[in-house]
Amino acid sequence: MLGRLVLCTDGLWNYTPGAAELAKLLDDLPTAASAAAVARSLTDTALARGGHDNITVAVVDVRPQRRSLR
């Protein structure tokens, strides 16, 4: 199962009403989208909503490690 860690400045956060809206934006993207494509999409959303300064978004894919049972 893939998880995503999203770190952003208020340049994005100020243009989403809260964590639920940000989660919806992520859910609306294709699951196969790369981390870079997700960051770009979130930045484009902030720009489209009026953002103009210091929009920083970093996305890291998180994959759990499988541990063998011994």
Contacts in CASP RR format, 6 or more apart in sequence:
PFRMAT RR
TARGET T0000
AUTHOR 0000-0000-0000
METHOD contacts of the structure
MODEL  1
MLGRLVLCTDGLWNYTPGAAELAKLLDDLPTAASAAAVARSLTDTALARG
GHDNITVAVVDVRPQRRSLR
1 63 0 8 1.000
1 64 0 8 1.000
2 31 0 8 1.000
2 61 0 8 1.000
2 62 0 8 1.000
2 63 0 8 1.000
3 61 0 8 1.000
3 62 0 8 1.000
3 63 0 8 1.000
4 26 0 8 1.000
4 35 0 8 1.000
4 38 0 8 1.000
4 59 0 8 1.000
4 60 0 8 1.000
4 61 0 8 1.000
4 62 0 8 1.000
5 59 0 8 1.000
5 60 0 8 1.000
5 62 0 8 1.000
6 22 0 8 1.000
6 26 0 8 1.000
6 38 0 8 1.000
6 42 0 8 1.000
6 57 0 8 1.000
6 58 0 8 1.000
6 59 0 8 1.000
7 57 0 8 1.000
7 58 0 8 1.000
7 59 0 8 1.000
7 60 0 8 1.000
8 42 0 8 1.000
8 55 0 8 1.000
8 56 0 8 1.000
8 57 0 8 1.000
8 58 0 8 1.000
9 54 0 8 1.000
9 55 0 8 1.000
9 56 0 8 1.000
9 57 0 8 1.000
10 54 0 8 1.000
11 46 0 8 1.000
11 51 0 8 1.000
11 53 0 8 1.000
11 54 0 8 1.000
11 55 0 8 1.000
11 56 0 8 1.000
12 22 0 8 1.000
12 42 0 8 1.000
12 43 0 8 1.000
12 45 0 8 1.000
12 46 0 8 1.000
12 55 0 8 1.000
12 56 0 8 1.000
12 57 0 8 1.000
13 22 0 8 1.000
14 46 0 8 1.000
14 51 0 8 1.000
15 45 0 8 1.000
15 46 0 8 1.000
15 49 0 8 1.000
15 50 0 8 1.000
15 51 0 8 1.000
16 22 0 8 1.000
16 25 0 8 1.000
16 45 0 8 1.000
16 46 0 8 1.000
22 42 0 8 1.000
25 41 0 8 1.000
25 42 0 8 1.000
25 45 0 8 1.000
26 38 0 8 1.000
26 42 0 8 1.000
29 37 0 8 1.000
29 38 0 8 1.000
29 41 0 8 1.000
33 41 0 8 1.000
35 59 0 8 1.000
35 60 0 8 1.000
35 61 0 8 1.000
36 59 0 8 1.000
38 59 0 8 1.000
39 57 0 8 1.000
39 58 0 8 1.000
39 59 0 8 1.000
42 57 0 8 1.000
42 59 0 8 1.000
43 55 0 8 1.000
43 57 0 8 1.000
46 55 0 8 1.000
46 57 0 8 1.000
47 55 0 8 1.000
END
